[in-house]
Amino acid sequence: MFMRATTRSALLGTSLALAVTAVGATSAQADDGGAGDITIDKVVVNGGKPVVVGTTNVVSAKVSVTATDNSGIAKTSYISGDGPGPNYATIWYDDGDITCVKVSATTSTCSGTLTFDPQGSTGFADNAAAGTWNLGALVSANDFDYIHRDAATTFKVQRASKLTVNASPEPVKKGKTITVTGKLSRANWEDNLYHGYTGQSVKLQFRKKGSSTYTTVKTIKTDSTGNLKTTVTAAGDGYFRYSFAGTSTTPAVNAAGDFVDVQ
């Protein structure tokens, strides 16, 4: 669950209440550096995809750190997410949250899971946590070499998005006007509801009946409440949809196509 951490150096700040399988200290607890010839070779968060969090469902993001040392890897002591502002989430090897698997005599991959619950004991305090996070780690080798990185890689935490479309009238005569409405909204972590995403460019796209490809008809912007409205001329049977490319804090989303019968 999510919680506002008060132990081990106060993991989470006021902007985000974030919990993981176990709560630990921030990545700031150790200097960025190391000793010996140990290296961090690869870090993956959520399969390389943004962590998208809505208003109800718990979201789990697998994290893995692959490291190499000539003596072999002993453990990854902790893996820490560091978000915008004073926002942190950490899992610990000693708490059983990180498992290390040998790839070879010198290389191991250590993995764990960060858990995001927008309706936990405190949930997200506000929306400032959306954006780019650093993923830090402290890894040690069998010969006591170690390496610490505050930002071994970056990943995004995003507010889930929704997009609707409605084309009318249905059916419509060829050459007549079709009005296409819709709404772009995204999760608000302050009240756990979806609110309109204002001032965003959204593409109106059309797919002919029998085709599998959408083409862009025009681009319009959402209004002050996230609503969309435009008109087109009826030319033939097909599907209309709105398509949003996404931003750094909000993922791309396509509306389900709405079929229009042109007579």
Buried (B, 14 or more C-beta within 10 A) or exposed (E): BBBBBEEBEBBBBEBBBBBBBBBBBBBBBBEEEBEBEBBBEEBBBBEEEBBBBBBEEBBEBEBBBBBBBEBBBBBBBBBBBBBBBBBBBBBBBEBEBBEBEEBEEBBBBBBBBBBBBBBBEBBBBBBBBBBBBBBBBBBBBBBEBBBBBBBBBEBBBBBBBBBBBBBEEEEBEEEEEBEBBBBBBBBBBEEBEBBBBEEBEBBBBBBBEEEEEBEEBEEBEBBEEBBBEBEBEBEEBBBBBBBBEEBEBBBEBBBEBBEBEBE
